């Protein structure tokens, strides 16, 4: 596969108004993707665009619109809508392409562009490379004639449509009456739809992170800062808390005591319930190399397998489609329920947990710890440039660590796909050993990166 100039593990991402997250790059993306997805027939071609609540969305959205309309594509604008909502609407409106403007759980200063094909799935690496090739061609190529320019329309009911789709995934025989739920929307894309869906299903809803101002997305709130949710759960004596990230494709939960439940435990809750009712397909769950060994052991005890992929929900989804799995995800809370959605969806995952909770008639704390996690330590090392992982001393440190963990644990070292970070993760039954090997590798990486 060729070298990628713009696309990372999850679309194009970077600091707003700095390359590659500039109006010019957005314009080129619109023109290139528009050309690629415009088939040669005479019908009108359509792209749908959603966004989160970042200030820079006001710059990137019109630049994309200009690109798409200049090559003759019609555009429908949703305004703030969760990433999975954009994927759903791409299929529902029979669009040729879907676009989400978001940098997910990142700080407001970042932004990103994610693309979905007409089937609602994220584009393949190959398609992204084709778009990159077209982006670097002359901007005068393939422009529409003056009478063939695209038209733009804002869709006002997209949020209401997503709420209805989300509610339809909750079992018909159940409702949420009698439940008090804290929902933290990270001042992001789900600030209207998530509380609405929970309220309409019967819950008493305590809303957090629902006052976006362009700057406060993910700021001390949402799934990356679960303390805000835990505090409110204890304060209001809620049954549980749900925290989404900026584009609402991931979640974490906390029980009635404020104890946080991560994506691995949430997968175990759903997998256990679905397996017991013969709803789990593929014979197990798909997760990434970052998921805890405890989850693997939990599934093995039920004759279920854990299939691991590289980090990135697109790789989880690809393996799910290949193997016929309907549950997959990441420890970070990025859960994919393919019976309902083509990408991670924090609200739908929360609704499945709520269904299990309602059926069990137990408090959330009784469900929260499905397995004992194996001690796991993750450290991020920021680096300015170069390739520290190719340094000989780093390679030696990694080889030595792998030998020491052999048979009792795992080591995962990888560069972040979205930031200049090396992620060093180790897990094993011996907590001291795990801590030691991480410390040694981090030290070697820092030295190489200096």
C-alpha positions as CSV (number, residue, x, y, z in Angstrom):
1,X,0.0,0.0,0.0
2,X,1.3,3.5,-0.9
3,X,2.3,6.1,1.7
4,X,-0.6,8.1,3.1
5,X,-0.1,11.9,3.0
6,X,-3.4,13.0,4.6
7,X,-5.3,10.0,6.0
8,X,-4.4,8.5,9.4
9,X,-6.1,5.6,11.2
10,X,-9.4,7.5,11.5
11,X,-9.7,9.9,8.5
12,X,-7.8,13.1,8.3
13,X,-7.0,14.8,11.6
14,X,-4.9,17.7,12.9
15,X,-4.9,21.1,14.5
16,X,-7.6,23.4,13.0
17,X,-6.2,25.9,10.4
18,X,-2.9,24.1,10.3
19,X,-2.0,21.6,7.6
20,X,-3.7,19.2,7.0
21,X,-6.8,20.5,8.7
22,X,-7.1,23.7,6.6
23,X,-9.9,25.0,4.4
24,X,-7.8,24.3,1.3
25,X,-7.4,20.6,2.2
26,X,-11.1,20.3,3.0
27,X,-11.9,21.9,-0.4
28,X,-9.6,19.3,-2.1
29,X,-11.2,16.5,-0.1
30,X,-14.6,17.6,-1.3
31,X,-13.5,17.8,-5.0
32,X,-11.5,14.6,-4.9
33,X,-14.1,12.5,-3.1
34,X,-16.9,14.0,-5.2
35,X,-15.1,13.0,-8.4
36,X,-14.4,9.5,-7.1
37,X,-18.0,8.8,-6.0
38,X,-19.8,10.4,-8.9
39,X,-20.7,7.5,-11.2
40,X,-21.1,8.2,-14.8
41,X,-24.9,8.1,-15.0
42,X,-27.2,11.1,-15.3
43,X,-28.8,11.0,-11.8
44,X,-28.1,13.6,-9.2
45,X,-25.3,12.6,-6.8
46,X,-25.6,13.2,-3.1
47,X,-23.2,13.7,-0.1
48,X,-24.4,14.1,3.5
49,X,-22.4,16.1,6.0
50,X,-22.6,16.1,9.8
51,X,-20.3,17.7,12.4
52,X,-19.7,18.0,16.1
53,X,-19.6,21.3,18.0
54,X,-16.1,22.6,17.4
55,X,-15.6,26.2,16.4
56,X,-13.5,25.1,13.4
57,X,-16.5,23.2,12.0
58,X,-17.7,26.6,10.7
59,X,-14.6,26.8,8.5
60,X,-14.3,23.1,7.4
61,X,-18.0,22.5,6.5
62,X,-18.3,25.3,3.9
63,X,-14.9,24.4,2.3
64,X,-16.1,20.8,1.9
65,X,-19.5,22.0,0.5
66,X,-17.6,24.2,-2.1
67,X,-15.5,21.2,-3.1
68,X,-18.5,18.9,-3.5
69,X,-20.7,21.3,-5.3
70,X,-17.9,22.4,-7.7
71,X,-17.8,18.9,-9.1
72,X,-21.6,18.6,-9.4
73,X,-22.6,16.9,-6.1
74,X,-25.7,17.9,-4.2
75,X,-25.1,18.3,-0.4
76,X,-27.3,17.8,2.6
77,X,-26.2,19.3,5.9
78,X,-27.2,17.8,9.2
79,X,-25.5,20.1,11.7
80,X,-24.4,18.5,15.0
81,X,-25.0,14.8,14.8
82,X,-23.1,11.7,16.2
83,X,-20.7,10.0,13.8
84,X,-22.9,6.8,13.8
85,X,-25.9,9.0,12.9
86,X,-24.1,10.3,9.8
87,X,-23.2,6.7,8.8
88,X,-26.9,5.7,9.3
89,X,-28.2,8.7,7.3
90,X,-25.8,8.0,4.4
91,X,-27.6,4.7,3.9
92,X,-31.0,5.9,4.8
93,X,-30.9,8.8,2.3
94,X,-29.2,6.7,-0.4
95,X,-26.3,9.1,-0.5
96,X,-23.2,8.3,-2.5
97,X,-21.0,9.5,0.4
98,X,-21.2,10.6,4.0
99,X,-18.8,13.0,5.8
100,X,-18.3,13.6,9.5
101,X,-16.4,16.7,10.7
102,X,-14.9,15.8,14.1
103,X,-11.8,15.0,16.0
104,X,-13.7,12.7,18.3
105,X,-12.3,12.8,21.9
106,X,-9.6,15.4,21.1
107,X,-9.3,19.0,22.4
108,X,-11.4,21.6,20.6
109,X,-8.4,23.0,18.7
110,X,-8.2,19.8,16.6
111,X,-10.6,18.7,14.0
112,X,-11.0,15.9,11.4
113,X,-12.8,14.6,8.4
114,X,-14.1,11.0,8.3
115,X,-15.7,9.6,5.2
116,X,-18.3,6.9,4.8
117,X,-19.2,5.0,1.6
118,X,-22.8,4.5,0.4
119,X,-23.1,1.4,2.6
120,X,-22.4,3.4,5.7
121,X,-19.0,1.9,6.4
122,X,-15.8,3.8,6.7
123,X,-13.8,3.9,3.5
124,X,-11.2,1.3,2.9
125,X,-7.5,2.2,2.8
126,X,-7.5,1.8,-0.9
127,X,-10.3,4.3,-1.4
128,X,-8.6,6.8,0.8
129,X,-5.4,6.5,-1.3
130,X,-7.5,7.0,-4.5
131,X,-8.9,10.2,-2.9
132,X,-5.3,11.3,-1.9
133,X,-4.1,10.8,-5.5
134,X,-7.0,13.0,-6.8
135,X,-6.4,15.7,-4.2
136,X,-2.9,16.3,-5.5
137,X,-4.1,16.6,-9.1
138,X,-4.9,20.0,-10.7
139,X,-8.0,21.6,-9.1
140,X,-9.2,22.6,-12.6
141,X,-9.8,19.0,-13.6
142,X,-13.3,17.6,-13.7
143,X,-15.2,20.7,-12.6
144,X,-18.9,20.8,-13.3
145,X,-20.4,23.2,-16.0
146,X,-22.1,26.3,-14.6
147,X,-25.5,24.6,-15.0
148,X,-24.2,21.4,-13.4
149,X,-23.2,22.7,-10.0
150,X,-24.5,20.9,-6.9
151,X,-27.2,22.3,-4.7
152,X,-27.1,22.5,-0.8
153,X,-29.9,21.9,1.6
154,X,-30.0,21.7,5.4
155,X,-31.9,18.7,6.8
156,X,-33.8,19.8,10.0
157,X,-35.1,16.4,11.1
158,X,-31.8,14.4,11.1
159,X,-31.5,14.5,14.9
160,X,-35.1,13.4,15.4
161,X,-34.6,10.5,12.9
162,X,-31.5,9.4,14.7
163,X,-33.3,9.4,18.1
164,X,-36.0,7.2,16.6
165,X,-33.5,4.8,15.1
166,X,-31.7,4.6,18.5
167,X,-34.9,3.9,20.5
168,X,-35.8,1.1,18.1
169,X,-32.7,-0.8,19.1
170,X,-34.0,-1.0,22.7
171,X,-36.1,-4.2,23.4
172,X,-39.8,-3.4,22.9
173,X,-40.9,-5.2,26.1
174,X,-38.8,-2.9,28.2
175,X,-38.7,0.8,29.1
176,X,-36.5,2.9,31.4
177,X,-39.2,4.1,33.8
178,X,-38.0,4.2,37.4
179,X,-34.4,4.7,36.4
180,X,-32.4,7.9,37.1
181,X,-29.6,8.2,34.5
182,X,-26.7,10.8,34.3
183,X,-25.8,11.4,30.6
184,X,-22.6,13.4,29.9
185,X,-22.5,14.4,26.3
186,X,-19.0,16.0,26.4
187,X,-20.5,19.3,25.0
188,X,-20.3,17.4,21.7
189,X,-22.3,16.0,18.8
190,X,-24.9,14.1,21.0
191,X,-25.8,17.0,23.3
192,X,-29.4,17.0,22.0
193,X,-30.0,13.4,20.8
194,X,-28.7,11.3,23.7
195,X,-30.7,12.9,26.5
196,X,-33.8,13.0,24.3
197,X,-33.6,9.2,23.5
198,X,-33.2,8.3,27.2
199,X,-36.0,10.6,28.2
200,X,-38.4,9.3,25.6
201,X,-37.7,5.7,26.7
202,X,-38.9,6.6,30.2
203,X,-35.8,7.6,32.2
204,X,-35.3,10.5,34.6
205,X,-32.4,12.2,32.9
206,X,-29.7,14.3,34.5
207,X,-27.9,16.1,31.7
208,X,-24.1,17.0,31.8
209,X,-22.0,18.5,29.0
210,X,-25.0,19.8,27.0
211,X,-23.9,23.5,26.6
212,X,-21.5,23.6,23.7
213,X,-19.8,26.9,22.9
214,X,-17.3,25.9,20.3
215,X,-14.4,25.6,22.7
216,X,-15.6,23.3,25.5
217,X,-16.0,20.0,23.7
218,X,-14.4,17.1,25.8
219,X,-13.2,19.7,28.3
220,X,-13.2,18.2,31.8
221,X,-16.2,16.1,30.7
222,X,-17.2,13.2,28.5
223,X,-15.7,9.7,28.2
224,X,-12.1,11.0,28.5
225,X,-12.9,12.7,31.9
226,X,-15.4,10.4,33.6
227,X,-15.0,12.1,37.0
228,X,-17.6,14.6,36.0
229,X,-20.1,11.8,35.4
230,X,-19.2,9.9,38.6
231,X,-19.6,13.1,40.7
232,X,-23.1,13.7,39.3
233,X,-24.2,10.1,39.8
234,X,-23.3,10.3,43.5
235,X,-24.7,13.7,43.9
236,X,-28.1,12.8,42.4
237,X,-28.1,9.2,43.6
238,X,-28.5,8.0,40.0
239,X,-28.7,4.3,39.0
240,X,-25.8,4.8,36.6
241,X,-23.9,7.3,34.5
242,X,-23.1,7.3,30.8
243,X,-20.3,9.5,29.3
244,X,-19.9,9.9,25.6
245,X,-17.1,11.5,23.7
246,X,-17.2,14.5,21.3
247,X,-18.7,12.6,18.4
248,X,-20.6,10.1,20.5
249,X,-19.0,7.0,18.9
250,X,-17.7,5.8,22.2
251,X,-18.7,5.6,25.9
252,X,-17.8,4.8,29.4
253,X,-20.3,4.0,32.1
254,X,-20.2,4.2,35.9
255,X,-22.2,2.3,38.5
256,X,-24.4,3.9,41.2
257,X,-21.3,4.2,43.4
258,X,-19.5,6.2,40.7
259,X,-17.0,3.4,39.8
260,X,-16.0,3.6,36.2
261,X,-16.8,0.6,33.8
262,X,-14.5,0.5,30.8
263,X,-15.1,-0.8,27.2
264,X,-13.8,-4.3,28.0
265,X,-16.3,-4.7,30.9
266,X,-19.1,-3.3,28.8
267,X,-18.3,-5.8,26.0
268,X,-18.3,-8.6,28.6
269,X,-21.7,-7.5,29.9
270,X,-23.2,-7.4,26.4
271,X,-21.4,-10.6,25.2
272,X,-22.6,-12.6,28.2
273,X,-26.2,-11.5,27.8
274,X,-26.3,-12.0,24.1
275,X,-24.6,-15.4,24.3
276,X,-27.1,-16.6,26.9
277,X,-30.0,-15.6,24.6
278,X,-28.3,-17.0,21.5
279,X,-27.9,-13.6,19.9
280,X,-24.1,-13.5,19.8
281,X,-22.9,-14.4,16.3
282,X,-19.4,-15.4,15.1
283,X,-18.6,-17.5,18.2
284,X,-17.2,-14.6,20.2
285,X,-16.1,-10.9,20.1
286,X,-13.6,-8.9,18.1
287,X,-11.4,-6.5,20.0
288,X,-8.0,-4.9,19.5
289,X,-4.6,-5.7,20.9
290,X,-5.2,-3.2,23.7
291,X,-8.1,-5.2,25.3
292,X,-7.4,-6.8,28.6
293,X,-6.3,-10.4,28.9
294,X,-9.1,-10.7,31.5
295,X,-11.7,-10.2,28.8
296,X,-10.1,-13.0,26.8
297,X,-10.2,-15.4,29.8
298,X,-13.9,-14.3,30.6
299,X,-14.9,-15.3,27.0
300,X,-12.8,-18.5,27.0
301,X,-14.7,-19.7,30.1
302,X,-17.9,-19.5,28.1
303,X,-16.4,-21.2,25.1
304,X,-16.2,-17.9,23.2
305,X,-13.2,-16.5,21.4
306,X,-11.6,-13.1,21.5
307,X,-10.3,-12.2,18.0
308,X,-7.8,-9.3,18.2
309,X,-7.0,-6.7,15.5
310,X,-4.7,-3.7,15.3
311,X,-6.0,-0.6,16.9
312,X,-8.7,1.3,15.1
313,X,-12.4,0.6,14.9
314,X,-12.3,0.2,11.1
315,X,-10.0,-2.9,11.6
316,X,-12.4,-4.3,14.2
317,X,-15.4,-3.7,11.8
318,X,-13.5,-5.4,8.9
319,X,-12.8,-8.5,11.0
320,X,-16.4,-8.5,12.2
321,X,-17.7,-8.5,8.6
322,X,-15.3,-11.2,7.6
323,X,-16.1,-13.5,10.5
324,X,-19.8,-12.8,10.9
325,X,-19.4,-11.3,14.4
326,X,-22.1,-8.9,15.7
327,X,-20.2,-7.5,18.7
328,X,-16.8,-5.9,18.7
329,X,-15.0,-2.9,20.1
330,X,-12.1,-1.3,21.9
331,X,-11.2,-0.9,25.6
332,X,-11.7,2.9,25.2
333,X,-15.4,2.3,24.9
334,X,-15.7,2.3,21.1
335,X,-18.3,-0.5,20.7
336,X,-19.7,-1.7,17.4
337,X,-23.1,-3.5,17.4
338,X,-23.4,-4.5,13.8
339,X,-27.0,-5.7,14.1
340,X,-27.8,-2.0,14.5
341,X,-24.9,0.1,13.2
342,X,-22.0,0.2,10.7
343,X,-19.6,2.0,13.1
344,X,-19.1,2.6,16.9
345,X,-22.1,4.1,18.7
346,X,-21.9,5.1,22.3
347,X,-25.7,5.6,22.7
348,X,-26.7,2.2,21.2
349,X,-24.1,0.4,23.4
350,X,-25.4,2.2,26.5
351,X,-29.0,1.1,25.6
352,X,-27.9,-2.5,25.4
353,X,-26.3,-2.3,28.8
354,X,-29.4,-0.6,30.1
355,X,-31.5,-3.5,28.7
356,X,-29.3,-6.1,30.5
357,X,-29.5,-4.0,33.7
358,X,-33.3,-3.8,33.5
359,X,-33.7,-7.5,32.8
360,X,-31.3,-8.4,35.7
361,X,-33.1,-6.3,38.3
362,X,-29.8,-5.8,40.0
363,X,-27.8,-2.6,40.7
364,X,-25.2,-1.6,38.1
365,X,-22.4,-2.4,40.6
366,X,-23.4,-6.1,40.5
367,X,-22.9,-6.1,36.7
368,X,-19.9,-3.7,36.5
369,X,-17.1,-6.2,37.1
370,X,-17.7,-9.2,34.8
371,X,-14.0,-10.2,35.1
372,X,-10.9,-9.3,37.1
373,X,-8.7,-7.3,34.8
374,X,-5.1,-8.4,34.5
375,X,-2.7,-5.6,35.7
376,X,-2.2,-3.4,32.7
377,X,-0.1,-0.3,32.3
378,X,-0.2,2.1,29.3
379,X,2.2,5.1,29.0
380,X,2.4,7.6,26.1
381,X,5.7,9.1,25.1
382,X,5.5,12.3,23.0
383,X,8.2,12.7,20.4
384,X,9.2,15.6,18.2
385,X,10.3,13.8,15.0
386,X,12.2,10.8,13.7
387,X,11.3,7.2,14.2
388,X,12.3,6.2,17.8
389,X,10.9,2.6,17.3
390,X,13.6,1.9,14.7
391,X,16.4,2.7,17.2
392,X,18.5,-0.3,18.2
393,X,18.4,0.4,21.9
394,X,14.6,0.6,21.8
395,X,14.4,-2.7,19.8
396,X,16.7,-4.4,22.4
397,X,14.5,-3.1,25.3
398,X,11.4,-4.4,23.6
399,X,12.9,-7.9,22.9
400,X,14.1,-8.2,26.5
401,X,10.6,-7.2,27.8
402,X,8.9,-9.7,25.6
403,X,11.1,-12.5,26.9
404,X,10.4,-11.6,30.5
405,X,6.6,-11.5,30.0
406,X,6.6,-14.7,27.9
407,X,3.7,-16.9,28.9
408,X,2.3,-14.6,31.7
409,X,1.5,-11.4,29.8
410,X,1.6,-9.3,26.6
411,X,3.4,-6.3,25.3
412,X,1.9,-3.8,22.7
413,X,4.0,-0.9,21.4
414,X,2.6,1.3,18.6
415,X,2.7,4.8,17.3
416,X,-0.6,6.7,17.7
417,X,-2.4,7.2,14.4
418,X,-3.6,10.7,15.3
419,X,-0.9,12.3,17.4
420,X,3.0,12.2,17.6
421,X,3.0,9.7,20.5
422,X,4.4,6.2,21.0
423,X,2.0,4.1,23.1
424,X,3.7,1.5,25.4
425,X,1.4,-1.0,26.9
426,X,2.2,-4.1,29.0
427,X,-0.1,-6.5,30.9
428,X,0.5,-9.6,33.0
429,X,-0.3,-11.4,36.2
430,X,2.8,-9.9,37.9
431,X,2.1,-6.2,38.4
432,X,5.6,-5.3,39.4
433,X,7.1,-6.9,36.3
434,X,4.6,-5.1,34.1
435,X,5.6,-1.8,35.7
436,X,9.3,-2.5,35.3
437,X,9.1,-3.4,31.6
438,X,7.0,-0.3,30.7
439,X,9.5,1.9,32.6
440,X,12.4,0.4,30.7
441,X,10.9,0.7,27.3
442,X,9.6,4.3,28.0
443,X,13.1,5.2,29.1
444,X,14.6,3.8,25.9
445,X,12.1,5.6,23.7
446,X,12.6,8.9,25.4
447,X,16.4,8.6,25.0
448,X,16.0,7.7,21.3
449,X,13.6,10.6,20.8
450,X,15.8,13.2,22.6
